[in-house]
């Protein structure tokens, strides 16, 4: 690989406009793009050096939950499926929050997810476990072919220049977020020494450990939720309901429900199916932050059941 190609790859870490669709025709892994992903995992081992403190663990948990909500409620249910409406300001703020999760920008995320629903577990599904479990979990987004945004799938989102800009420089957002956590730890070390934390500890736990857990738990919906769990509805694919993944992802584990009726803002269709993201969305609707949450039509609740005995 020439020096020019290396520089182009490095620039693509920060500015996605450096990569063109014509450059991404194969399923081969883009190893230059993989380097930051591998490094993020290795940096988590620094917990052995920086140690831990209760405040660092609480911040890590809060960082995980807040960003998971941005991914599940907005990247997924709003940007990908338009399951509710919100203002342009709130749309951008939650897109910005979602970008801190280090899962690319909202337009890229939605474009690939919409394609997944069109071709779920078929040959053209970009992350079906039928093509290999590791591929469905993370190989698909590390390859050249899927690096660029499929703009024809997200023309409704492309009309917002602020979202396009966010997608172009998506990696800068988690970098800024990581520095904010570093500064938070440094402030707490000086102002509240009784917390026994510092900048490096807050950075490792609050960003790196939290982000890696967040990324893989999100990816479990693509991989494990198409392999492990139960199927209530005949959806023509391998989507499963998995209560454990639902807990980890604030409700996304009710995946067979979701594939049965993707437009619903609620994925836990029955009262015992915990869907924390939906509960929070309902709370936000009370304050007028969002509105017009799309319900599951009553006639769809018991349609296409695999077994009639599945009715409660």
N, C-alpha and C positions, 0 to 999 in steps of 0.2 A: 504494500500500500504506500503510495507516494505521500510526501509531506503535505502536499496540497489537499489530498483526500482526508488525511488525518485532521488537518485544521478545519475542514468542512464538517467532519463528524463532530469535532469538539464544539464548534459554533452551533451545531444543531442541538446540543444539549440546552442551549439558552435561547435560540431563535429558530423556531420550527420552519420558518420560511426558507431556510437554507436547504431543505429537503423537498424535492419535487416528486410528484406522483410517478413520473417516468423512472425515477431512481429506485422504486420499491415494487419490483415485479415478481420477486421470489419469496419463498417461505424460509429462506436461510436466516439464521440468527445474526443480528447486527451486533457483533461483539463489542464494538466501540460504544454502542448505546447501552450495552449490558454492564459496562464497568461501573457507572454510578450505582446501579441497582445492587451489584455484588458488594460494593463498598459500604452501602447502607446497612447491609446485613452484618458485615465484619465489624463495623463501628459499634454495633450493639454489644459486642464482647467487652467494650470499655466499661460496662457496668462493674466488671471485676476490679477495675482501677478506681473509678470515681465513687464506688460504694452506693449506698442508698439512704434515703431518709423518708419518713412518712409524707412530708410535703411533696417530695419529688414523685412519689408513687401516686399521690392524689392528683397532681398536675398531669401526670402521664395518663391516668384514667380519664380525667376531664378532657384532655386533648383528644383522646381516642373517641369518646362519646360525642363530643361536639362535632368533630369532623365526620364521624360515621353518619350522624344525622344529616349533615350537609350532602353527603354522597347518596344516602338512601332516599331522603325526602326530596332533594332538589336535582342532583345529577340524574337520579333514576326516575322518580315518579313525576317530577316536573319537566325537566329538560327532555328526557327521553320519551315520556308518555303523555305529557300535558294533562295530568290527573287533577290539576287545580289551576287557579289563576293567581297572579300577584302583580304588584307594581313593578315598573322597570327598575326602580332603585333597589327594591328587595331582591329582585332577580339577580342583579349584579352583585350585591353584597353576599348572597348565598353562593353565587358562582365563585366569588373570590374566596370564601371560606372553604368551599369544596376543593379549590385548587391547592390549598395548603395540605391536603391529604396525599399529595404526590401521586395522583392518578390521572395526570394530564388535565387538559381543559374541558369545560362542559360540552363544547361543540364536538370535539373529538370523541369524548366518552359517549355522548348520545348517538353519534353517527354509527359507531360500531355496535352499540346495544340495539339500535333499531334494526340493523342488518341481522343481528342474532335472532330476533323475533321472527323475521321474515323467513329465515332458513333454519330454524331451531332443530338441531341434531340431524341436519341433512348435510350433503356434501359441501354446500357453500357456507355452512355455519362456521364462523371463524374460531370459535372456542368450544366445540363439542368434545366431550370425553371420548366419543367414538373415534376421534382422531388421535387419541392418546391422552392419558390423564394429566401428565405434566404439561403437555401442549395446551390443554384446556385451562389449566391453572395459571400458567405464566408464559409459556412459549409463544403464544399467539401475539402478545403485545411487545415481545422482544425481537420479533422478526421484521425484516425490511418492508414486507408487503403491507403490514397494518400500521405503519408509523404515521402515515398521512391521514387526514380527515376525508371521509367520503362525503363531499359537500352536497351531492345530489340527494342524500338522505336527510339533510338538516337545513334545507333552504329557509325554513321559518326562523332558524336561529342565526343564520348568516346575515340577516338584515340588521343585526345589532352590532355596530362597530366596536363597542366596548367588550363584547364577548369574543369577537374575532381577535382583538388585540390581546385579550387574556389568554386565548388559545395559542397565539403565536409565541408568547413569552411565559408559558405556563410554569416552567421550572423555576422562574425567578420568585414566584409567590412562596413556595415552601422554603426557599433559601432565606427569604426575609422573615418568614415565620420562625425558622430555626434560630436566627439571630435575636429575635424578640425574646425567645425563651432563654437564650444565653444571657441577655441583659437582665431578664427577670431574676434569674438565679444569682447574678452578681449583685443586684439590688437587695435581694433577700439576705444574702450573706452579710452585707454591711448593715442593713436596717434591722434585721431580725436574726442575729446569730444563734438564738435559741432554736431555730428551725434546723440547724445543722445541714444546710444545703449550700450550694454554690453554683456558679455559672455552668461549669462543665457537667456537673451532675444533672442540672435541669435540662441542659441540651441533650444529653444522652437519653435520659428517661422520657422527657417531655416531647422530644421530637423523634429521635431515631427508634427507640424501642416502641413507642406509641405508633409511629408511622408504619413500621414493619408489621406489627400486629394488625393494624387497620387494613393495610394492603392485602395481606393474606386472608383475613376474615372476609373481606369483600370478594376476593377471588374464589373463596369456597362456594359462593353462589353459582359460579360458572362451572366449577368442577364437581365438588361433593354433592351439591344439590341436584345434580343430574345423575348421581350414582346411588346415594344413600338416602333412604326415606320412603315415605308412602305416597301413592298416587290416588287421589280422590276422583280426578277428572280425566277423561280421555282427551288429551291435547295433541296427540300425534307426535309427541317427542318424549324424552326421558326425564322431564322435569319432576322433581319430588318435593314433598313437604317435609321439612326437617326442623324439629322444634329447637334443637341445639344451635343450629346455624341461625335460626330466627332470633334466639337470645343474643348471640354474638353480633348480629347485624341489625338489631333494633327492628326486626320484623321481616327482613328480606328472605328468610328461610322458608316462608310459606310459598315456595316457588311454583309448585304445581297449581296452586290457587292463582298465582299471578299469570301464569301462561294460559290459564283458562279464560281470564278476563283482564288483560294488561292495563286497560284504561282506568281501572278502579284505583282510587287513592288509598284504599285499604287492602292489605294483602292477607291479613288474618281474618278470614271471612266469618268465623264463629267466635263467640265470646271467650272461649278458652284458648284461642290462638293469639298469643300475646304479640302485639304489633305496636311497639313503643313509638316508632316514627309517626304512625297514624294518630296516636293519642296526642302527640305534640303538635301535629298539623291541625287537629281539631282545636287545640288550645290557641294556636296562632290565628285560627279563623274567628275565634271569639273576639280577639283584639283587632280584627280587620286587616291583619298583615297579609293574609291570603284569603281567598274566597272561592266559591263554586267548586268545592271538592266533589269529584265525580264518585257517585256511589256504585255499588254492585247492584244491578237490576235484580229485583226479587225473582224474576223468572229464570235468571242465570244461576242462582244459588244451587239448584238441584238439577240443572241440565247437564247432559253428557257425563253423568256419573259412571264410573267403571263398574261399581256394584251398587245396586239400589239399597243394599244394607248399609251403605256409607252414610245414609241420612241419620241424623241424631234422633 
